[in-house]
């Protein structure tokens, strides 16, 4: 029947992750904050409504790699096999310059308390990669899932309009190294096509991966 494994595998920022014995109810947000100590993604509503936990997930569709925003608080880790998860921590080096989207938010005063800011930056980042020079309606649509209760949206929209003034989107690492990431994700698929199934282990629901090499 082919090689099998119980590991769920994906790429987190630039790290290869392999997980076994995963709880069926473990969300990506809990995994990021509690296990990986990546706390830029915030828990606000825990219901997928406020957008403070927004991250990007890249999925292969044929030979193309497409990044979309998701609410990490309602995404189960078991759904992420073979994907590239990108958090706010990956946008700029710890001691390096800010990402163009981040710098635009700073310069246009798009943040006050900062709680919602990481999610807003990730939503703008996804838009920037697809539409480097977005219109106001396009920015408003991209931010429909992000709530800001103190700044107001006018400076955030202004930041969205100015993102490409700071750098060409072609210079962004996710685009520069896209072919390399496609190769990494294809390698995960070569290990196996992953089927997640739920089973009871000592009375608690857990995910185990049944992976069959293709």
Secondary structure, DSSP 8 states (H G I E B T S, - for coil): -------EEEEETTEEEEE-SEETT-BHHHIIIIIS---SS--SSSSSSS-TTEEEEEEEETTEEEEEEEEGGG-BGGG-TT-EEE-GGGSS-TTS---HHHHHHHHTT--SS-TTHHHHHHHHHHHHHH-TT--HHHHHHHTTT---SSS-SHHHHHHHHHGGGTS-GGGSHHHHTHHHHHHHHHHHHHH-EEEEEEEEETTEEEEEEEEE--
